[in-house]
């Protein structure tokens, strides 16, 4: 129940007022991402050769 002169906020209002997350990837993070891809594909290639 609202008292006169107050305004209720909904979840949508709170989300709109909060800061947005930025999409950023740093150089070390990119390096480890690529390294994981290379090692992962190497493991699958090795299993394919053994099969």
CHARMM internal coordinates of N, CA and C (Angstrom, degrees):
IC EDIT
DIST 1 N 1 CA 1.4403
DIST 1 CA 1 C 1.5210
ANGL 1 N 1 CA 1 C 108.24
DIST 1 C 2 N 1.3087
ANGL 1 CA 1 C 2 N 115.86
DIHE 1 N 1 CA 1 C 2 N 130.76
DIST 2 N 2 CA 1.4517
ANGL 1 C 2 N 2 CA 120.47
DIHE 1 CA 1 C 2 N 2 CA -177.47
DIST 2 CA 2 C 1.5194
ANGL 2 N 2 CA 2 C 110.98
DIHE 1 C 2 N 2 CA 2 C -94.29
DIST 2 C 3 N 1.3115
ANGL 2 CA 2 C 3 N 114.51
DIHE 2 N 2 CA 2 C 3 N 146.15
DIST 3 N 3 CA 1.4572
ANGL 2 C 3 N 3 CA 119.09
DIHE 2 CA 2 C 3 N 3 CA 172.11
DIST 3 CA 3 C 1.5164
ANGL 3 N 3 CA 3 C 107.62
DIHE 2 C 3 N 3 CA 3 C -93.36
DIST 3 C 4 N 1.3146
ANGL 3 CA 3 C 4 N 117.36
DIHE 3 N 3 CA 3 C 4 N 153.16
DIST 4 N 4 CA 1.4697
ANGL 3 C 4 N 4 CA 119.27
DIHE 3 CA 3 C 4 N 4 CA -179.67
DIST 4 CA 4 C 1.5285
ANGL 4 N 4 CA 4 C 111.17
DIHE 3 C 4 N 4 CA 4 C -59.43
DIST 4 C 5 N 1.3160
ANGL 4 CA 4 C 5 N 115.06
DIHE 4 N 4 CA 4 C 5 N 136.61
DIST 5 N 5 CA 1.4594
ANGL 4 C 5 N 5 CA 119.99
DIHE 4 CA 4 C 5 N 5 CA 178.00
DIST 5 CA 5 C 1.5200
ANGL 5 N 5 CA 5 C 113.61
DIHE 4 C 5 N 5 CA 5 C 92.44
DIST 5 C 6 N 1.3130
ANGL 5 CA 5 C 6 N 118.47
DIHE 5 N 5 CA 5 C 6 N -4.40
DIST 6 N 6 CA 1.4659
ANGL 5 C 6 N 6 CA 120.22
DIHE 5 CA 5 C 6 N 6 CA 176.87
DIST 6 CA 6 C 1.5153
ANGL 6 N 6 CA 6 C 109.13
DIHE 5 C 6 N 6 CA 6 C -106.63
DIST 6 C 7 N 1.2915
ANGL 6 CA 6 C 7 N 114.94
DIHE 6 N 6 CA 6 C 7 N 156.93
DIST 7 N 7 CA 1.4518
ANGL 6 C 7 N 7 CA 119.90
DIHE 6 CA 6 C 7 N 7 CA -178.52
DIST 7 CA 7 C 1.5240
ANGL 7 N 7 CA 7 C 108.18
DIHE 6 C 7 N 7 CA 7 C -127.74
DIST 7 C 8 N 1.3118
ANGL 7 CA 7 C 8 N 116.00
DIHE 7 N 7 CA 7 C 8 N 129.70
DIST 8 N 8 CA 1.4599
ANGL 7 C 8 N 8 CA 118.81
DIHE 7 CA 7 C 8 N 8 CA 179.39
DIST 8 CA 8 C 1.5226
ANGL 8 N 8 CA 8 C 109.36
DIHE 7 C 8 N 8 CA 8 C -83.83
DIST 8 C 9 N 1.3291
ANGL 8 CA 8 C 9 N 115.48
DIHE 8 N 8 CA 8 C 9 N 148.50
DIST 9 N 9 CA 1.4581
ANGL 8 C 9 N 9 CA 120.02
DIHE 8 CA 8 C 9 N 9 CA 176.85
DIST 9 CA 9 C 1.5156
ANGL 9 N 9 CA 9 C 108.39
DIHE 8 C 9 N 9 CA 9 C -111.08
DIST 9 C 10 N 1.2960
ANGL 9 CA 9 C 10 N 115.19
DIHE 9 N 9 CA 9 C 10 N 140.46
DIST 10 N 10 CA 1.4537
ANGL 9 C 10 N 10 CA 120.18
DIHE 9 CA 9 C 10 N 10 CA 177.15
DIST 10 CA 10 C 1.5210
ANGL 10 N 10 CA 10 C 108.89
DIHE 9 C 10 N 10 CA 10 C -99.13
DIST 10 C 11 N 1.3040
ANGL 10 CA 10 C 11 N 116.53
DIHE 10 N 10 CA 10 C 11 N 171.47
DIST 11 N 11 CA 1.4583
ANGL 10 C 11 N 11 CA 120.88
DIHE 10 CA 10 C 11 N 11 CA -179.89
DIST 11 CA 11 C 1.5218
ANGL 11 N 11 CA 11 C 110.79
DIHE 10 C 11 N 11 CA 11 C -61.34
DIST 11 C 12 N 1.3073
ANGL 11 CA 11 C 12 N 117.64
DIHE 11 N 11 CA 11 C 12 N -38.34
DIST 12 N 12 CA 1.4613
ANGL 11 C 12 N 12 CA 121.54
DIHE 11 CA 11 C 12 N 12 CA 178.92
DIST 12 CA 12 C 1.5146
ANGL 12 N 12 CA 12 C 112.11
DIHE 11 C 12 N 12 CA 12 C -61.83
DIST 12 C 13 N 1.3396
ANGL 12 CA 12 C 13 N 116.74
DIHE 12 N 12 CA 12 C 13 N -38.21
DIST 13 N 13 CA 1.4585
ANGL 12 C 13 N 13 CA 120.17
DIHE 12 CA 12 C 13 N 13 CA 178.36
DIST 13 CA 13 C 1.5203
ANGL 13 N 13 CA 13 C 111.06
DIHE 12 C 13 N 13 CA 13 C -66.39
DIST 13 C 14 N 1.3178
ANGL 13 CA 13 C 14 N 116.60
DIHE 13 N 13 CA 13 C 14 N -39.80
DIST 14 N 14 CA 1.4623
ANGL 13 C 14 N 14 CA 120.45
DIHE 13 CA 13 C 14 N 14 CA -178.86
DIST 14 CA 14 C 1.5188
ANGL 14 N 14 CA 14 C 110.15
DIHE 13 C 14 N 14 CA 14 C -66.57
DIST 14 C 15 N 1.3235
ANGL 14 CA 14 C 15 N 117.47
DIHE 14 N 14 CA 14 C 15 N -40.83
DIST 15 N 15 CA 1.4608
ANGL 14 C 15 N 15 CA 121.12
DIHE 14 CA 14 C 15 N 15 CA 179.67
DIST 15 CA 15 C 1.5186
ANGL 15 N 15 CA 15 C 110.14
DIHE 14 C 15 N 15 CA 15 C -66.24
DIST 15 C 16 N 1.3116
ANGL 15 CA 15 C 16 N 117.76
DIHE 15 N 15 CA 15 C 16 N -39.98
DIST 16 N 16 CA 1.4542
ANGL 15 C 16 N 16 CA 121.00
DIHE 15 CA 15 C 16 N 16 CA -179.53
DIST 16 CA 16 C 1.5198
ANGL 16 N 16 CA 16 C 111.21
DIHE 15 C 16 N 16 CA 16 C -65.85
DIST 16 C 17 N 1.3290
ANGL 16 CA 16 C 17 N 117.66
DIHE 16 N 16 CA 16 C 17 N -30.61
DIST 17 N 17 CA 1.4533
ANGL 16 C 17 N 17 CA 120.76
DIHE 16 CA 16 C 17 N 17 CA -178.07
DIST 17 CA 17 C 1.5266
ANGL 17 N 17 CA 17 C 112.43
DIHE 16 C 17 N 17 CA 17 C -82.33
DIST 17 C 18 N 1.3292
ANGL 17 CA 17 C 18 N 117.95
DIHE 17 N 17 CA 17 C 18 N -22.46
DIST 18 N 18 CA 1.4592
ANGL 17 C 18 N 18 CA 120.23
DIHE 17 CA 17 C 18 N 18 CA -176.89
DIST 18 CA 18 C 1.5232
ANGL 18 N 18 CA 18 C 110.26
DIHE 17 C 18 N 18 CA 18 C -75.94
DIST 18 C 19 N 1.3357
ANGL 18 CA 18 C 19 N 115.25
DIHE 18 N 18 CA 18 C 19 N 162.78
DIST 19 N 19 CA 1.4554
ANGL 18 C 19 N 19 CA 120.40
DIHE 18 CA 18 C 19 N 19 CA 179.85
DIST 19 CA 19 C 1.5234
ANGL 19 N 19 CA 19 C 110.13
DIHE 18 C 19 N 19 CA 19 C -73.96
DIST 19 C 20 N 1.3166
ANGL 19 CA 19 C 20 N 115.56
DIHE 19 N 19 CA 19 C 20 N 148.59
DIST 20 N 20 CA 1.4546
ANGL 19 C 20 N 20 CA 120.28
DIHE 19 CA 19 C 20 N 20 CA 177.67
DIST 20 CA 20 C 1.5248
ANGL 20 N 20 CA 20 C 109.37
DIHE 19 C 20 N 20 CA 20 C -88.13
DIST 20 C 21 N 1.3170
ANGL 20 CA 20 C 21 N 116.37
DIHE 20 N 20 CA 20 C 21 N 149.75
DIST 21 N 21 CA 1.4538
ANGL 20 C 21 N 21 CA 120.71
DIHE 20 CA 20 C 21 N 21 CA 175.77
DIST 21 CA 21 C 1.5218
ANGL 21 N 21 CA 21 C 109.16
DIHE 20 C 21 N 21 CA 21 C -77.85
DIST 21 C 22 N 1.3145
ANGL 21 CA 21 C 22 N 115.88
DIHE 21 N 21 CA 21 C 22 N 142.78
DIST 22 N 22 CA 1.4532
ANGL 21 C 22 N 22 CA 119.69
DIHE 21 CA 21 C 22 N 22 CA 177.75
DIST 22 CA 22 C 1.5170
ANGL 22 N 22 CA 22 C 109.35
DIHE 21 C 22 N 22 CA 22 C -95.12
DIST 22 C 23 N 1.3034
ANGL 22 CA 22 C 23 N 115.82
DIHE 22 N 22 CA 22 C 23 N 143.17
DIST 23 N 23 CA 1.4569
ANGL 22 C 23 N 23 CA 120.86
DIHE 22 CA 22 C 23 N 23 CA 176.72
DIST 23 CA 23 C 1.5228
ANGL 23 N 23 CA 23 C 107.40
DIHE 22 C 23 N 23 CA 23 C -90.86
DIST 23 C 24 N 1.3044
ANGL 23 CA 23 C 24 N 115.45
DIHE 23 N 23 CA 23 C 24 N 109.17
DIST 24 N 24 CA 1.4591
ANGL 23 C 24 N 24 CA 119.81
DIHE 23 CA 23 C 24 N 24 CA -179.33
DIST 24 CA 24 C 1.5139
ANGL 24 N 24 CA 24 C 109.01
DIHE 23 C 24 N 24 CA 24 C -145.03
DIST 24 C 25 N 1.3224
ANGL 24 CA 24 C 25 N 115.97
DIHE 24 N 24 CA 24 C 25 N 142.85
DIST 25 N 25 CA 1.4586
ANGL 24 C 25 N 25 CA 121.00
DIHE 24 CA 24 C 25 N 25 CA 175.88
DIST 25 CA 25 C 1.5253
ANGL 25 N 25 CA 25 C 106.61
DIHE 24 C 25 N 25 CA 25 C -130.32
DIST 25 C 26 N 1.3171
ANGL 25 CA 25 C 26 N 115.60
DIHE 25 N 25 CA 25 C 26 N 128.33
DIST 26 N 26 CA 1.4585
ANGL 25 C 26 N 26 CA 119.98
DIHE 25 CA 25 C 26 N 26 CA -177.72
DIST 26 CA 26 C 1.5228
ANGL 26 N 26 CA 26 C 109.46
DIHE 25 C 26 N 26 CA 26 C -85.45
DIST 26 C 27 N 1.3218
ANGL 26 CA 26 C 27 N 116.40
DIHE 26 N 26 CA 26 C 27 N 167.32
DIST 27 N 27 CA 1.4626
ANGL 26 C 27 N 27 CA 121.47
DIHE 26 CA 26 C 27 N 27 CA -179.35
DIST 27 CA 27 C 1.5317
ANGL 27 N 27 CA 27 C 112.01
DIHE 26 C 27 N 27 CA 27 C -61.65
DIST 27 C 28 N 1.3460
ANGL 27 CA 27 C 28 N 120.17
DIHE 27 N 27 CA 27 C 28 N -46.05
DIST 28 N 28 CA 1.4690
ANGL 27 C 28 N 28 CA 118.40
DIHE 27 CA 27 C 28 N 28 CA 178.47
DIST 28 CA 28 C 1.5288
ANGL 28 N 28 CA 28 C 112.57
DIHE 27 C 28 N 28 CA 28 C -62.72
DIST 28 C 29 N 1.3185
ANGL 28 CA 28 C 29 N 117.16
DIHE 28 N 28 CA 28 C 29 N -37.14
DIST 29 N 29 CA 1.4601
ANGL 28 C 29 N 29 CA 120.40
DIHE 28 CA 28 C 29 N 29 CA 179.19
DIST 29 CA 29 C 1.5263
ANGL 29 N 29 CA 29 C 110.65
DIHE 28 C 29 N 29 CA 29 C -65.50
DIST 29 C 30 N 1.3134
ANGL 29 CA 29 C 30 N 117.02
DIHE 29 N 29 CA 29 C 30 N -40.71
DIST 30 N 30 CA 1.4585
ANGL 29 C 30 N 30 CA 121.46
DIHE 29 CA 29 C 30 N 30 CA 177.53
DIST 30 CA 30 C 1.5236
ANGL 30 N 30 CA 30 C 110.74
DIHE 29 C 30 N 30 CA 30 C -65.12
DIST 30 C 31 N 1.3266
ANGL 30 CA 30 C 31 N 116.71
DIHE 30 N 30 CA 30 C 31 N -39.77
DIST 31 N 31 CA 1.4670
ANGL 30 C 31 N 31 CA 121.33
DIHE 30 CA 30 C 31 N 31 CA 178.60
DIST 31 CA 31 C 1.5232
ANGL 31 N 31 CA 31 C 110.81
DIHE 30 C 31 N 31 CA 31 C -60.58
DIST 31 C 32 N 1.3254
ANGL 31 CA 31 C 32 N 117.37
DIHE 31 N 31 CA 31 C 32 N -48.70
DIST 32 N 32 CA 1.4558
ANGL 31 C 32 N 32 CA 120.50
DIHE 31 CA 31 C 32 N 32 CA -178.76
DIST 32 CA 32 C 1.5284
ANGL 32 N 32 CA 32 C 111.98
DIHE 31 C 32 N 32 CA 32 C -68.25
DIST 32 C 33 N 1.3203
ANGL 32 CA 32 C 33 N 117.26
DIHE 32 N 32 CA 32 C 33 N -30.49
DIST 33 N 33 CA 1.4655
ANGL 32 C 33 N 33 CA 120.65
DIHE 32 CA 32 C 33 N 33 CA 176.16
DIST 33 CA 33 C 1.5265
ANGL 33 N 33 CA 33 C 110.18
DIHE 32 C 33 N 33 CA 33 C -64.73
DIST 33 C 34 N 1.3283
ANGL 33 CA 33 C 34 N 116.54
DIHE 33 N 33 CA 33 C 34 N -47.65
DIST 34 N 34 CA 1.4648
ANGL 33 C 34 N 34 CA 121.04
DIHE 33 CA 33 C 34 N 34 CA 179.63
DIST 34 CA 34 C 1.5212
ANGL 34 N 34 CA 34 C 110.31
DIHE 33 C 34 N 34 CA 34 C -66.65
DIST 34 C 35 N 1.3219
ANGL 34 CA 34 C 35 N 117.68
DIHE 34 N 34 CA 34 C 35 N -40.95
DIST 35 N 35 CA 1.4597
ANGL 34 C 35 N 35 CA 121.50
DIHE 34 CA 34 C 35 N 35 CA 178.47
DIST 35 CA 35 C 1.5307
ANGL 35 N 35 CA 35 C 110.74
DIHE 34 C 35 N 35 CA 35 C -59.83
DIST 35 C 36 N 1.3027
ANGL 35 CA 35 C 36 N 117.55
DIHE 35 N 35 CA 35 C 36 N -42.98
DIST 36 N 36 CA 1.4579
ANGL 35 C 36 N 36 CA 121.20
DIHE 35 CA 35 C 36 N 36 CA 177.73
DIST 36 CA 36 C 1.5164
ANGL 36 N 36 CA 36 C 112.20
DIHE 35 C 36 N 36 CA 36 C -63.69
DIST 36 C 37 N 1.3389
ANGL 36 CA 36 C 37 N 116.59
DIHE 36 N 36 CA 36 C 37 N -38.89
DIST 37 N 37 CA 1.4646
ANGL 36 C 37 N 37 CA 119.77
DIHE 36 CA 36 C 37 N 37 CA 177.28
DIST 37 CA 37 C 1.5214
ANGL 37 N 37 CA 37 C 111.51
DIHE 36 C 37 N 37 CA 37 C -63.95
DIST 37 C 38 N 1.3260
ANGL 37 CA 37 C 38 N 116.85
DIHE 37 N 37 CA 37 C 38 N -44.13
DIST 38 N 38 CA 1.4631
ANGL 37 C 38 N 38 CA 121.09
DIHE 37 CA 37 C 38 N 38 CA -178.59
DIST 38 CA 38 C 1.5228
ANGL 38 N 38 CA 38 C 110.54
DIHE 37 C 38 N 38 CA 38 C -65.66
DIST 38 C 39 N 1.3192
ANGL 38 CA 38 C 39 N 117.17
DIHE 38 N 38 CA 38 C 39 N -46.48
DIST 39 N 39 CA 1.4635
ANGL 38 C 39 N 39 CA 119.92
DIHE 38 CA 38 C 39 N 39 CA 179.61
DIST 39 CA 39 C 1.5264
ANGL 39 N 39 CA 39 C 111.11
DIHE 38 C 39 N 39 CA 39 C -65.01
DIST 39 C 40 N 1.3069
ANGL 39 CA 39 C 40 N 117.29
DIHE 39 N 39 CA 39 C 40 N -40.13
DIST 40 N 40 CA 1.4594
ANGL 39 C 40 N 40 CA 120.52
DIHE 39 CA 39 C 40 N 40 CA 179.23
DIST 40 CA 40 C 1.5141
ANGL 40 N 40 CA 40 C 112.35
DIHE 39 C 40 N 40 CA 40 C -64.32
DIST 40 C 41 N 1.3308
ANGL 40 CA 40 C 41 N 116.95
DIHE 40 N 40 CA 40 C 41 N -43.08
DIST 41 N 41 CA 1.4644
ANGL 40 C 41 N 41 CA 118.98
DIHE 40 CA 40 C 41 N 41 CA 178.80
DIST 41 CA 41 C 1.5184
ANGL 41 N 41 CA 41 C 110.70
DIHE 40 C 41 N 41 CA 41 C -68.48
DIST 41 C 42 N 1.3322
ANGL 41 CA 41 C 42 N 117.65
DIHE 41 N 41 CA 41 C 42 N -32.44
DIST 42 N 42 CA 1.4655
ANGL 41 C 42 N 42 CA 120.60
DIHE 41 CA 41 C 42 N 42 CA 176.55
DIST 42 CA 42 C 1.5123
ANGL 42 N 42 CA 42 C 111.97
DIHE 41 C 42 N 42 CA 42 C -64.64
DIST 42 C 43 N 1.3104
ANGL 42 CA 42 C 43 N 116.97
DIHE 42 N 42 CA 42 C 43 N -37.68
DIST 43 N 43 CA 1.4672
ANGL 42 C 43 N 43 CA 120.64
DIHE 42 CA 42 C 43 N 43 CA 178.28
DIST 43 CA 43 C 1.5269
ANGL 43 N 43 CA 43 C 110.21
DIHE 42 C 43 N 43 CA 43 C -65.27
DIST 43 C 44 N 1.3296
ANGL 43 CA 43 C 44 N 117.04
DIHE 43 N 43 CA 43 C 44 N -44.12
DIST 44 N 44 CA 1.4664
ANGL 43 C 44 N 44 CA 119.53
DIHE 43 CA 43 C 44 N 44 CA 178.79
DIST 44 CA 44 C 1.5280
ANGL 44 N 44 CA 44 C 110.96
DIHE 43 C 44 N 44 CA 44 C -65.92
DIST 44 C 45 N 1.3295
ANGL 44 CA 44 C 45 N 118.18
DIHE 44 N 44 CA 44 C 45 N -37.35
DIST 45 N 45 CA 1.4644
ANGL 44 C 45 N 45 CA 120.74
DIHE 44 CA 44 C 45 N 45 CA 178.15
DIST 45 CA 45 C 1.5221
ANGL 45 N 45 CA 45 C 110.63
DIHE 44 C 45 N 45 CA 45 C -65.80
DIST 45 C 46 N 1.3242
ANGL 45 CA 45 C 46 N 117.29
DIHE 45 N 45 CA 45 C 46 N -39.90
DIST 46 N 46 CA 1.4593
ANGL 45 C 46 N 46 CA 121.13
DIHE 45 CA 45 C 46 N 46 CA 178.89
DIST 46 CA 46 C 1.5289
ANGL 46 N 46 CA 46 C 111.05
DIHE 45 C 46 N 46 CA 46 C -64.48
DIST 46 C 47 N 1.3074
ANGL 46 CA 46 C 47 N 116.99
DIHE 46 N 46 CA 46 C 47 N -40.93
DIST 47 N 47 CA 1.4658
ANGL 46 C 47 N 47 CA 120.77
DIHE 46 CA 46 C 47 N 47 CA 177.73
DIST 47 CA 47 C 1.5282
ANGL 47 N 47 CA 47 C 110.07
DIHE 46 C 47 N 47 CA 47 C -65.12
DIST 47 C 48 N 1.3311
ANGL 47 CA 47 C 48 N 117.25
DIHE 47 N 47 CA 47 C 48 N -37.51
DIST 48 N 48 CA 1.4644
ANGL 47 C 48 N 48 CA 120.70
DIHE 47 CA 47 C 48 N 48 CA 178.26
DIST 48 CA 48 C 1.5116
ANGL 48 N 48 CA 48 C 112.25
DIHE 47 C 48 N 48 CA 48 C -65.69
DIST 48 C 49 N 1.3295
ANGL 48 CA 48 C 49 N 117.63
DIHE 48 N 48 CA 48 C 49 N -37.20
DIST 49 N 49 CA 1.4608
ANGL 48 C 49 N 49 CA 121.38
DIHE 48 CA 48 C 49 N 49 CA 178.55
DIST 49 CA 49 C 1.5222
ANGL 49 N 49 CA 49 C 110.15
DIHE 48 C 49 N 49 CA 49 C -68.98
DIST 49 C 50 N 1.3217
ANGL 49 CA 49 C 50 N 117.17
DIHE 49 N 49 CA 49 C 50 N -38.98
DIST 50 N 50 CA 1.4589
ANGL 49 C 50 N 50 CA 121.11
DIHE 49 CA 49 C 50 N 50 CA -178.36
DIST 50 CA 50 C 1.5284
ANGL 50 N 50 CA 50 C 111.71
DIHE 49 C 50 N 50 CA 50 C -71.47
DIST 50 C 51 N 1.3087
ANGL 50 CA 50 C 51 N 117.82
DIHE 50 N 50 CA 50 C 51 N -25.16
DIST 51 N 51 CA 1.4739
ANGL 50 C 51 N 51 CA 120.33
DIHE 50 CA 50 C 51 N 51 CA -175.18
DIST 51 CA 51 C 1.4979
ANGL 51 N 51 CA 51 C 113.19
DIHE 50 C 51 N 51 CA 51 C -77.39
END
COOR INIT
IC SEED 1 N 1 CA 1 C
IC BUILD
